Amino acid sequence: MATQPAPVPTFNPGIPMKREWGTALSALRKLLANGDDTTQVFKIMRALNGDVTQRSYRKLLTLPGGGKLAYQRIELAERLTDRAWIDSFAEGTVGAAYRNFLDSTGYSADGLVEVSMAEGAFQGVDVEHPYAWMGRRERDIHDIWHVLTGYKADEHLGEACLVAFSYAQTGGLGWGFIGLGAALKSLRITKEAAFSKAVIEGYARGKKTSWLHGLDYEALMAEPIDAARKRLGIEPAPKYLIAQARLEAAGLKGI
């Protein structure tokens, strides 16, 4: 009698994921070879982040207004794909900056959702569970963090700096793993430390910034972006700007 394959266990967001370093290393190699292969990011997150989402949800409940956000369980991907809502924000607001980000990159919230659900990545996170909702929220605010931090969504530098920022904000090893890998690759190719210094700066900025997972993002979108950055403690990124200029001058935008 033929041996039947073991059934795939049902995804349970209440149980922290076991860390799978082999999976993470394989995904990182693919990501560094092709920075547009965003699926690998979610594979690394799933392989290394353990109970980060659960801890973030519990922390949210301790914040003023956090319980209300958790109770309402607004799906940000649905709001961020409502073009009429996005178009309603006045110039100079976070929402307007996000709109410009979408228009200049061609990215979309539903595109990020689609990538995240690829095999081995984030699939299963659409279940009805508080931790799964928090995981979707963490995914859906990524591009808003690009806008708030000023990090471009380029193939490596901007993303590497943002993942370092995200590691400082969340403590998720997946973010730190990607940032370290990108910094080491840049150092090997360029033979200069500007890229690595920008990534380290990203981590430092994340440490100094208020915890962004606890924000009411619907309200944030209507806030003037300069005022929002000041309120949240998001400092300028001079090392990032230096690294960006040097990479562009050397024709190495996509290392």
C-alpha positions in Angstrom: 0.0 0.0 0.0 1.4 3.4 -1.1 2.5 5.7 1.7 0.3 8.8 1.9 2.0 12.2 2.3 1.6 13.8 5.7 -1.2 16.3 5.7 -0.2 19.9 5.7 -1.0 21.3 9.2 -3.8 23.9 9.4 -2.4 27.4 9.8 -2.9 28.6 13.3 -2.0 32.3 13.9 -2.2 31.8 17.6 0.9 29.5 17.5 4.3 31.3 16.9 6.0 30.1 13.8 9.2 28.0 14.3 12.3 29.6 12.9 13.5 28.0 9.7 17.0 29.4 9.0 17.5 27.2 5.9 14.4 28.6 4.3 15.3 32.1 5.2 18.8 31.8 3.8 17.6 30.3 0.5 15.0 33.1 0.2 17.6 35.8 1.0 19.9 34.6 -1.7 17.1 34.8 -4.2 16.1 38.2 -3.0 19.6 39.6 -3.2 19.9 38.2 -6.7 16.6 39.9 -7.8 15.4 42.7 -5.6 12.1 42.7 -7.4 11.3 39.2 -6.1 9.2 40.6 -3.2 7.7 37.1 -2.5 11.1 36.2 -0.9 10.6 39.0 1.7 7.4 37.4 3.0 9.1 33.9 3.0 11.9 35.3 5.2 9.3 37.0 7.5 7.4 33.8 7.9 10.6 31.8 8.5 12.2 34.0 11.1 9.7 36.4 12.8 8.4 33.8 15.3 5.9 35.5 17.6 6.5 39.1 16.5 2.9 39.6 15.3 1.4 38.2 18.5 3.6 40.5 20.6 2.7 43.5 18.4 -1.0 42.8 18.9 -0.7 42.5 22.6 1.3 45.7 22.7 -1.4 47.5 20.7 -3.9 46.6 23.3 -1.9 48.5 26.0 -1.9 51.8 24.1 -4.5 54.6 24.4 -6.9 54.0 21.5 -5.2 50.6 20.7 -8.1 48.6 22.0 -10.5 50.5 19.8 -8.4 49.9 16.7 -8.3 46.1 17.6 -12.0 46.1 18.2 -12.8 47.8 14.9 -10.4 45.6 13.0 -10.3 47.8 9.9 -8.7 46.1 6.9 -6.2 48.7 5.7 -5.8 47.0 2.3 -9.4 47.8 1.5 -9.0 51.4 2.5 -5.7 51.8 0.6 -7.2 50.5 -2.6 -10.1 53.0 -2.4 -8.9 55.5 -5.0 -11.6 58.0 -4.3 -10.5 58.0 -0.6 -6.8 58.3 -1.6 -7.6 61.2 -4.0 -9.5 63.1 -1.3 -6.4 64.1 0.7 -5.1 67.6 0.4 -1.6 68.3 -0.9 1.0 68.3 1.9 -0.7 65.5 3.8 0.5 61.9 4.4 -2.4 60.7 2.2 -1.2 63.0 -0.7 2.4 61.8 -0.3 1.1 58.2 -0.4 -0.9 59.0 -3.5 2.2 60.3 -5.1 4.1 57.2 -4.1 1.5 55.0 -5.8 1.5 57.1 -8.9 5.3 57.2 -9.2 6.0 53.6 -8.5 2.9 51.9 -10.0 2.6 49.9 -6.7 -0.8 49.2 -5.1 -2.0 47.8 -1.8 -3.8 44.9 -3.5 -0.6 44.1 -5.4 1.3 43.8 -2.1 -1.5 41.5 -0.9 -1.2 39.3 -4.0 2.6 39.0 -3.6 2.3 38.1 0.0 -0.1 35.2 -0.6 2.4 33.3 -2.9 3.3 29.8 -1.9 5.5 29.6 1.1 5.0 33.2 2.0 2.1 34.8 3.9 -0.7 32.6 2.7 -3.2 31.7 5.4 -3.1 35.1 7.0 -6.6 35.9 5.6 -8.2 33.8 8.4 -10.5 35.5 11.0 -8.2 35.8 14.0 -6.9 38.8 15.9 -3.2 37.9 15.3 -3.9 37.3 11.6 -5.5 40.7 11.4 -2.4 42.2 13.0 -0.3 40.5 10.4 -2.3 41.9 7.6 -2.0 45.4 9.2 1.8 45.0 9.4 1.9 44.1 5.7 -0.4 46.8 4.5 1.4 49.8 6.2 4.8 49.0 4.7 4.4 51.5 1.8 3.1 54.1 4.2 6.3 53.7 6.1 8.2 54.4 2.9 6.4 57.7 2.7 6.9 58.6 6.3 10.6 57.7 6.4 11.4 59.1 3.0 13.0 55.9 1.9 12.4 55.2 -1.8 11.1 51.9 -2.9 14.2 51.2 -5.0 15.5 47.7 -5.5 17.9 47.7 -2.5 19.0 50.9 -0.8 15.7 52.3 0.2 14.3 48.9 1.0 17.3 47.9 3.0 17.1 51.0 5.1 13.4 50.5 5.7 13.8 46.9 6.7 16.5 48.0 9.2 14.0 50.7 10.5 11.3 47.9 10.7 13.6 45.6 12.6 14.1 48.4 15.2 10.4 49.0 15.4 9.3 45.3 15.6 12.2 43.2 16.7 11.4 40.8 13.9 14.5 38.8 13.0 13.4 38.6 9.4 13.8 42.3 8.9 17.2 42.3 10.5 18.3 39.3 8.4 17.4 41.1 5.1 19.0 44.4 6.2 22.3 42.7 7.1 22.4 40.7 3.9 21.8 43.8 1.8 24.5 45.7 3.6 27.1 43.0 3.3 26.3 42.6 -0.4 26.7 46.3 -1.0 30.0 46.4 0.9 31.3 43.5 -1.3 30.3 45.2 -4.5 31.0 48.9 -3.8 34.0 48.5 -1.4 32.7 51.5 0.5 30.7 51.8 3.7 28.1 54.4 2.7 25.4 51.9 2.0 26.0 50.1 5.4 26.1 53.4 7.2 22.7 54.2 5.7 21.3 50.9 6.8 22.6 51.4 10.4 21.1 54.9 10.3 17.8 53.3 9.4 17.9 51.1 12.5 18.8 54.1 14.7 15.9 56.1 13.2 13.5 53.2 13.9 14.6 53.1 17.5 14.0 56.8 18.0 10.7 56.9 16.3 7.4 56.3 18.1 5.9 52.8 17.7 4.2 53.1 14.3 2.1 50.0 14.6 -0.1 51.7 17.1 -1.2 54.5 14.9 -4.7 55.2 13.6 -3.7 55.2 10.0 -7.0 56.5 8.7 -6.5 59.7 10.8 -2.8 59.8 10.0 -3.5 60.1 6.3 -5.2 63.5 6.7 -2.3 64.9 8.8 0.3 67.2 7.3 3.3 65.0 6.6 5.9 67.4 8.2 3.8 67.6 11.3 3.3 63.9 11.4 7.1 63.2 11.1 7.8 65.7 13.9 5.1 64.3 16.2 6.3 60.7 15.7 10.0 61.6 16.0 11.0 60.6 12.5 14.4 62.3 12.1 16.1 63.2 8.8 18.3 60.6 7.1 21.5 62.3 5.9 23.5 59.1 5.6 20.8 57.6 3.4 20.9 60.7 1.1 24.7 60.5 0.8 24.6 56.7 0.0 21.8 57.3 -2.6 23.9 60.0 -4.3 27.0 57.9 -4.4 25.2 54.8 -5.8 23.5 56.9 -8.4 26.8 58.6 -9.4 28.4 55.2 -9.7 25.5 53.8 -11.7 24.7 51.2 -9.0 21.1 51.9 -8.1 20.1 48.3 -8.1 22.9 46.5 -6.3 
